[in-house]
């Protein structure tokens, strides 16, 4: 395995003019990406930053993400991508926790940042022409890669936790380097691949997956968002070979008018995650795209995919169609086991247990949160996912339930406690519970169950507006149901399983 910096250096020498990144009308070679990341290292270190300092980026998808990532791989600085869909309040909490020394931001997102008075010793650089001039102030600078320990943190990805507080997963160069193996060994990436990346680059599913072709010497086409028409256009124009979508996006693609008339013959592979694919959708997608499909299971803390259902198990005419509900088998470099939630002892084959992962890809822990790290990663290296699953006699894993009650809406993870904490800020809310309910496009969406304080009433629309002013829109409930009391167990805990059973019986 090579470090990220070593791989970029190699390709800058062996295939300097080969396309590395295409974005809009901009085309960046491997040599150019190497130069840009060198210049970025030079200007950041020249401003007094040192290894371990954080550089935040608040932006929609663009090449600057990879310029910064490779700059951090060369210098030991830490890249801090921030989810631009979060509210100003949530973004502020991340900045307070991570204390970046420099922030790169899209102009239209600057208003979401804390006031300048709160950004002590933290210059703000607006992406676009200002950023380009700042980065290229010394256009002749080259940097010899500093001797970076492979276990040095170079990426800090914040993920919401069950407590509602954001946690920064510390991801090392070694963690990210596994994407070279994954891309080539599992999903067929090579130096002739063209990878379409439309997942947000502030997610591991964007920045991590986006490395697959790059680390194999292939080309990466970046889109700002997963608009189905733009996806279709990019596939045809750039002769895309690989891409990754959530099933909801695959559904939008196959529903495009006249999609069958588009030349999709370049496609070799489509990965998908966040939820299994239905037999009906798979059949339709196979007819249109005529390529391999693979399911991926992973999380931020695992730095990407640890279970994958490979293309050979995506035949909707196969006898064992139930296999399509599987997350697949472990990748060769990851141990995946099921343990009893309380005893942490292995469960018998076929029994339900918590998915636990031990791998060189596992994040080092959470920034500034040693106790949360100890809860998530055991002393012998097992990452506890909180997901319940069972494993069949051929080693395929099936998600059974979510211990953490997480809601997955259109590929986005939403933790009910985070939403509930906001609802409790409303002066007339006595009790609340947030659960996932079916949604025709996004799979599921949050629903708030609310008990009002005695003598008070709340308009549902007003309560929804209350959450939208305080949370990212995708996290907000899309509906509210008012009840007289919550179902509880003997110890007083609200029984969300009963709430789901009332509203979503098949859940």
N, C-alpha and C positions, 0 to 999 in steps of 0.2 A: 504494500500500500504506500502511496505517495501522499504528501501533504498537498493541500489545495494550491499553495504557492508554487511548489515544485511542478505540479501538473501544468499550471498556467505557463510557467517558464518554459517547460518542455514544448508545449504546443506553439508558443510564441517563436520558438527557434525552428521547430520541425515543419510547421504549417502556418507561417506568419500571416499570409494573406487570406487564409481560409476564413469563411464566415463563422463568427462566434455568436453574435447577437444581432437580430433584426428587430427594430422597433419603429413603427410608423414608417417614415421614409429614411430612417437612419440605419446604416449597416456598419457593424463594428467587427473588425478582424481580431484574431487572437493576439496579434502583436499590439494592436491598438488598445485592447482591454488591459494588457500587461502594462503599457505605458500609462494609461489613465490611472490605474491603481497605484503605480509607482508615484505619480505626481500627487495623488491624494495622500499617500503616506508622508511625502515630503512636506506638504503644506500643513498637515495635522501635527506632525512632530515639530515642525517649525513654529507652531503656535503654542508649544509647551506641553502638548499632551504626551503621555508616556504609556507604555504597555499596561493594560488593565483599565485604562480610562474608557468610558463609554461614549460612543458617537451615535446619536439617535437619528432616525430617518422617519419622517411622517409624510407619506406620499402614496399616490397610486402607483401601479406598476410602471417601472421604467428602468433603463440600464444602470442608473446610479446605484440601485440595490446591489448589483454584482460588482460594480466598481468598488463600493465600500466593503463588501464582504471579502474580496481578495486583498484589499488594502489592509484589513484587519488580520487576515491570514499571514500577511507579510510582516506585520509589525507587533502583533499581540494586543492591539487595540480591540475593543469589543463593540460589535455592531448591535444596535438596539432598534429593531424595526417596531414601530408603533401602529397599531390598528387604527387607521384613519376613520373607521366607522364608529369608533367609540365617542362618547360625549366628552366635552371639555373637562368635566369633572373626573371622568375615568382616566383620561390622558394625563391630567395633572397628578393623579395618584401614582401613576407609573413613573413620571418624571421625578417626583419626590423620592420614590423608592430607589430608582437607578442612578440618580444624580449625574446625568450626562454632562460632558465637558464641551460638547458641540452638538448643534441640532441642524439637520438638513430638512427642509420642509417645502412642500408645494405652496405657492403663494396663497391659494384659496383655502388652505388649511391652517395658516398662521394664526387665525382668530381662535382656533381651538387650543392653542398653547397658553400656559400661564402667563400673566403679565411679565413684561421684561424685568421688572424689579425683582421678581422671584427667581429669575434665571441668572443666578450669580455666577460670574466667570464662565458663561456658556454662550458663546457667539451663535447667532442664528444666520444660516446661509440659505437663501431662497433658491430652490432648484430652477433650472432654466439657464438663461444667459449669464446671470450673476454667478451661479454655481460653476459654470464652465470656465469663466474668467478667473474665479478664485482658485479652482483646481489647477488650472494651467498657467498660473502666474509664473512658474519656472518650468517652461515647456520642455527643457532639456534634462530635467532631473531624472535620474534612474536610481533605484534602490536595490542594493543587494539584500535578498531576503534575510532578515534577522534570524538568528538561531532560535526558533520557536519550539518549545516543548509541544509534542502532539496533543498533550492533555490540557494545553492552555485554552481557556474560554475565549472564543472569538465571536460568539453569537449569543444574545440574550433575548429569548422569545417569551413574552408574557402570555400566560394562560389563566383564565378565571378559575378559581378554585371553588370547592363546595362551601367554603365559608363566605364567599362573595368577594374576597380580597384577591387582587391580582398577584400572581407569583411568576417570577422570572426564571425560566428554565435555562440553566447554564450549559451551553453546548460547545464542545471543543472541536478543534481541527480534526482530531481522530474520529469523533462522532460523524462529522460531515463527510469525511473521506470514504466512508462505507458506501456512499451513494455511487461511487465509481464501480464498485463490485456489484451493487444491486442493479444498476442500469445495464451493465454488460452481461452479467450472469443470469439474471432473472427475467429481464424485459427486453433483451435484444438490442440495446443501444450500441452504436458503433460510430466511427468517424464520418460515416455517410448519413447518419440520422439527422432528421430535422424535427425538433421537439417544439410543440406548441404549448406555451405556458400562459394560462389565463387565470389560474388560481391566484389569490392575493399573495404577494411576496412577503407580507408580514406574517404569514402562516408557514409552518414547516412544510405543508402540502404545496406551497408555492416556491419558497426559497430552496427547500431541500430537493423537491422533485425537479426544480429548474436546473439543478446541477447535473442531472443524469446524462444529458447529451454533452454538456460542456466538458465534463470530466472524461468523456470518451473521445473528445476531439470533434464532436458534431456541432451542428448549428442549433440555436435556440431562438424561437420567435416569441416575443413578449407582446401580449395584449393587455390593455388596461383593465378589462373586465370580461366576463364570460357572456357577452352578447351573442346570441345564436347566429345572427346574420354575419357578424364580424368573424366569428369562429369559422363559419362555412367559407367566407371569402378568403381567410388566411390559409385554410387547408388547401384550397385550390391554387391560390397564387404562389404560395411558398412550397408546394408539394410536400406537405407535412407528412412525416412517417409515424410519429408518436404524439400522444397527448393524454391528459388525465382530466376527468370530469367527475362531478357528483352525478348520481343517476337523474336528478332533477334537470340538469343541463342536457344530458343525453336525451331526455324526453323532449325538451324544447327544440333540440336539433332535429329529431326525427319528425317533429310536428311542423317544421318549416314548409311552406308551400313549395312544391316542385323540387324538394330536396333530392329526389331520385334522379333528377336531370343533371345534378352537379357531378363533376368528375372527382371522385374521392379515391381513385385507384392508387394514389401514393400511400394511403394509410396502411400501416402494418400492425399497429397496436393502439388500443385505447385502454387505459387503466381507469378504475373508478373506485370510490371509497365513500365513507360516511354511512352507507347503508347497502344492503344487498340489492341486486338488480332483479326486477320481476321477470318471470318467464316470457310474458307478453312483450315487454320492452326489449328484452334481449333478442327475441326473434326478429322484431322489427329493425333493431339496430344492426344485427348481422346481415339482414337483407340489404340494407342501405350502404353500410360501410365496408362490408366484405373483408373484415380484418380480425385479428385476435383481440380478445377481451381478457382482462385480469382484474380481480378484486384485491384491494389492499386494506389491511388493518394496521393502524399504528396511531401514535399520539405524539404530541409535542415532546413529552419527556423521553420517548423512545427514538426521537430524531427521525421519525418516518416509519416506513413499513417494516413490520416484523412477522406478519402473517400474510401470505398471498395465495389466492386461488388462481392457479395458472390457466392459460387458455384452453388446455386440453379438457378441462372440467366445465367448459361453457357450452356444451352441446345441449340445446333445449329438447332434443329428441332422445337424449340418453335415458336409459332405464331408471337411473337414480337421479331424478330431477331435483330431489331434495338437496343435493350437493350444492346447488346454486345459492342456497341460504347460508352456506359456509363462508367463513373468513379465509379458509384455506389452511395450509400447513406453514410451519415456521421457515423463515429463510435460513440458509446454512449457518450463518454466523450468530444466530440468536437461539437461546433456549427459551421455550415457552412452556409453562406448567400451570396447573390448576391447583390452588391450595384452599383449604378450609379458611373461611374469613376470620374465624376466631383463633384457631389453633395454629394456623399456617403450616399444617401438615398436608401432604398430597392427598387429593381425593381419588377414589377408585375410578377406573375408566368408565365413562358414561354418566358419572355423577357431576353435578354442578359445583363449580368452585370459582374462585377469583382468578382471573388471568394475571399471571406474574411473568415478568420478562427479565432475562439476564443476558446482556449483550454488550459488545464494545460500542454500540450506538447509544446506549443509555446516557441521558444527560447527567452531569456531575451533581446536580441538586438544584435547589432554589436559591436565588440571590437574596442574601440577608435573612434567610429563613432556615436556620439549622434544624429547628424542631420539625418544621414541615418536611424537610429533606429526610429526616430520620423516620418520619411516618410513612413516607412514600417509597424509600429505598432501604431495604433491610441491610443489616451488617454484612451479610454474605452476598450482597449485590442484586437482590431481586427487586425489580420495580413493580410496585403494586398498582394496578390500573384502576381498580374499583369496578371493573366490568365482570359480570358473571357469565360463565360459558360452560359448555361440556365438550368433550372430545370423543369422537367415534373410534371404532377399532382400527381405522386406517389412518388415524392421526389428523383428521380434519376437525377444526374448532368451529363451534357454533355459538354465537352470542345468545344468551338466555334471558338476561335482564340487565338492568343497570343498578348496581349497588348505590351509585351516587345520584340516581334520579336525573341524570343529565338528559337534556332535550337536544336532539340533533335536527336542526331546521335548515334545509338546503345546504347541508354540509357544514354549517356553523354549530359549534358546541355552545349550549346555553345552560347555565347552572341555575336551577330554581332559587336557591338561597340568595343569590345576587339580586334577582328580580324581587323576591319577597322583602329583602331589606329596604328597597326603594318604596315598595307599597306601604310598608310600616311607617314610613315618614309622613304619609297622609294623615292628617289629624282625626279623620273619622273612621279609619280602619282599625278594627279591634283585632282581628285575626285574618291570616291569609295563607294560602298554599298555592303554588304554581305547578302545573303539570303540563305534559305534552298532550296535544289532541291532534287528530288527523287533519292534514291539509292536502288538497289535491295536487298542488305544485311542489311544495317544500317538504312533503313527507309528514312532518308534524310541526306544530307551532305552539307557543306558550298560551295557556289559558289560566287566568287568575280566579281562584275560588276565594270569596271574601265574606267575612262576617263584619257587619258594621257595628260601631259602638252604640250602646243603647240610646234610642231616641234620635239617631242620625240616619240619614239616607245619602247615598252618593249616586250621581248619574254615571253610568258605565263609560260614556264617552269622555266625561271629565276626568275619570280615573285613568283612562288610557292616555289622555293628553298629559296627565301628571307624570306618567312614567316616561313618555317620549321626550319630555324636557330634561330628563335626568339620566337616561340610558341610551345606548346605541339602538337604533330603530329595530334591528333584527332581534334584539333581546326582549323587546316590549311585548306584553300580552296582546293578542289580537281579539280577545274576547274576555268577558267577565261574567261570572255567575255568582249571585249573592245567595247565601244560605244562612239558616238560623244558627247552625252549629256544625262543628267539624267532627268527623268520625275519629275516635281515638282508641288506643290500646289501654291496657290497665295502668301503664305508667304515665299516661297522658300524652303520648306522642301522636301527632296527627298521622292517620293511616292513608298515605297517598295511594297505596294500592287500591283501597276501597273507592277513593275519589275517581281514579282512572277507570275502575270497573263500572262505575255509574255512567261515565261519560264516553268511555272508549272500551266497551266490553271485551273486544278481541285483543286488547293490548296485553 
